[in-house]
């Protein structure tokens, strides 16, 4: 079983951007949305393997876009990694046929899972994030860059 979840932890006021007061989230750029808004604590487990980052304030949209890209590489049978905006840590993905070996630089845990199960876990996270945040911030739902996550 793969579990990828998030919990909002912000606001972290670095550079004043996480403060959403008065910001029209329908017009926030992809880069700003990806790196400066909706900071979160992530949970990432595959079976018994704990791959959860041990820090807070991970931008949830950056993680979503990064996972989307990683899944595209895996679909083509390519190794790939996900980096984090706030440090130099990585999640490594190595395709093994229809399976994927997942490890990270910040923990000793590693796991092997079905690629389709990893994709499904990402889809569940994506829908949970978009539903919750669009409900809390209706103008965010109107932001055209979010359509890129659904392609």
C-alpha positions as CSV (number, residue, x, y, z in Angstrom):
1,X,0.0,0.0,0.0
2,X,1.3,3.4,-0.9
3,X,0.2,6.5,1.1
4,X,1.1,10.0,0.0
5,X,-0.7,12.7,2.1
6,X,-0.1,16.3,3.1
7,X,-1.1,18.7,5.8
8,X,-0.8,22.4,5.5
9,X,1.9,23.9,7.8
10,X,2.2,27.5,6.6
11,X,2.3,30.3,6.6
12,X,6.1,30.5,6.4
13,X,6.6,34.2,5.6
14,X,10.0,34.1,3.8
15,X,10.0,36.9,1.2
16,X,6.4,37.6,2.2
17,X,4.9,35.3,-0.4
18,X,3.2,32.6,1.7
19,X,0.8,35.3,3.1
20,X,-2.2,34.8,0.8
21,X,-4.1,37.7,2.2
22,X,-5.0,40.1,-0.6
23,X,-3.4,37.8,-3.3
24,X,-5.5,36.9,-6.3
25,X,-4.6,33.2,-6.5
26,X,-6.3,32.9,-9.9
27,X,-3.4,34.9,-11.3
28,X,-0.4,33.6,-9.3
29,X,2.3,32.3,-11.7
30,X,3.2,28.6,-12.0
31,X,6.6,29.3,-10.5
32,X,5.2,31.2,-7.5
33,X,2.5,28.7,-6.9
34,X,5.0,25.9,-7.1
35,X,7.6,27.4,-4.7
36,X,6.0,30.0,-2.5
37,X,2.5,28.9,-1.6
38,X,0.7,26.1,0.3
39,X,3.6,24.8,2.4
40,X,2.9,21.4,3.8
41,X,4.1,18.4,5.8
42,X,4.2,15.4,3.5
43,X,3.7,11.8,4.4
44,X,5.1,9.2,2.0
45,X,5.1,5.5,2.8
46,X,5.3,2.4,0.6
47,X,4.3,-0.7,2.6
48,X,6.5,-0.6,5.7
49,X,9.1,1.8,4.1
50,X,8.9,5.3,5.7
51,X,9.9,7.8,3.0
52,X,8.4,10.8,4.7
53,X,10.6,13.9,4.5
54,X,11.7,14.8,8.1
55,X,11.1,18.5,7.6
56,X,8.2,20.9,7.3
57,X,7.3,23.6,4.8
58,X,7.4,21.5,1.6
59,X,5.5,23.4,-1.1
60,X,2.8,20.9,-2.0
61,X,2.4,22.1,-5.6
62,X,6.1,21.7,-6.3
63,X,5.8,18.1,-5.0
64,X,2.8,17.4,-7.2
65,X,4.5,18.8,-10.3
66,X,7.7,17.0,-9.5
67,X,5.9,13.7,-9.0
68,X,4.0,14.2,-12.3
69,X,7.4,14.6,-14.1
70,X,8.9,11.6,-12.3
71,X,5.9,9.4,-13.3
72,X,6.3,10.5,-17.0
73,X,10.0,9.4,-16.9
74,X,9.1,6.1,-15.3
75,X,6.5,5.5,-18.0
76,X,9.3,5.7,-20.5
77,X,11.5,3.4,-18.5
78,X,13.9,6.1,-17.3
79,X,15.5,6.6,-13.9
80,X,14.6,9.9,-12.3
81,X,14.8,11.9,-9.0
82,X,12.7,14.4,-7.2
83,X,14.5,17.3,-5.5
84,X,13.2,19.6,-2.9
85,X,13.2,23.4,-3.1
86,X,14.3,23.8,0.6
87,X,17.3,21.5,0.6
88,X,19.5,19.2,-1.4
89,X,17.7,15.9,-0.5
90,X,16.4,13.6,-3.2
91,X,13.8,10.8,-3.8
92,X,15.2,8.3,-6.3
93,X,13.0,6.2,-8.7
94,X,14.5,3.3,-10.6
95,X,12.2,1.4,-13.0
96,X,12.3,-2.4,-12.9
97,X,9.9,-3.4,-15.6
98,X,6.4,-2.6,-14.3
99,X,7.8,-2.0,-10.8
100,X,9.7,0.9,-9.3
101,X,12.4,0.9,-6.7
102,X,12.0,4.0,-4.5
103,X,14.7,5.3,-2.1
104,X,15.7,8.7,-0.7
105,X,18.8,10.5,0.5
106,X,17.3,11.5,3.9
107,X,16.4,8.0,5.1
108,X,17.7,4.4,4.9
109,X,14.3,3.0,3.8
110,X,13.8,1.7,0.3
111,X,10.8,0.0,-1.3
112,X,9.7,-1.6,-4.5
113,X,6.1,-1.0,-5.8
114,X,4.1,-1.3,-8.9
115,X,4.4,1.7,-11.1
116,X,0.6,1.8,-11.5
117,X,0.2,1.9,-7.7
118,X,2.6,4.8,-7.5
119,X,0.6,6.6,-10.2
120,X,-2.7,6.0,-8.4
121,X,-1.3,7.3,-5.1
122,X,-0.2,10.5,-6.9
123,X,-3.7,10.8,-8.4
124,X,-5.3,10.5,-5.0
125,X,-3.0,13.1,-3.6
126,X,-3.5,15.4,-6.5
127,X,-7.3,15.2,-6.2
128,X,-7.2,15.7,-2.4
129,X,-5.0,18.8,-2.7
130,X,-7.0,20.3,-5.5
131,X,-10.4,19.7,-3.9
132,X,-9.3,20.9,-0.4
133,X,-7.5,24.0,-1.6
134,X,-10.0,25.0,-4.3
135,X,-12.7,24.7,-1.6
136,X,-10.8,26.9,0.8
137,X,-9.6,29.3,-1.9
138,X,-12.2,29.5,-4.7
139,X,-10.0,31.9,-6.8
140,X,-7.2,29.2,-6.8
141,X,-9.6,26.9,-8.7
142,X,-9.7,29.5,-11.5
143,X,-5.9,29.5,-11.9
144,X,-5.2,28.2,-15.4
145,X,-1.8,26.7,-14.5
146,X,-3.6,24.0,-12.3
147,X,-4.9,22.5,-15.6
148,X,-1.3,21.4,-16.3
149,X,-1.5,19.0,-13.3
150,X,-4.5,17.3,-14.9
151,X,-2.9,16.5,-18.3
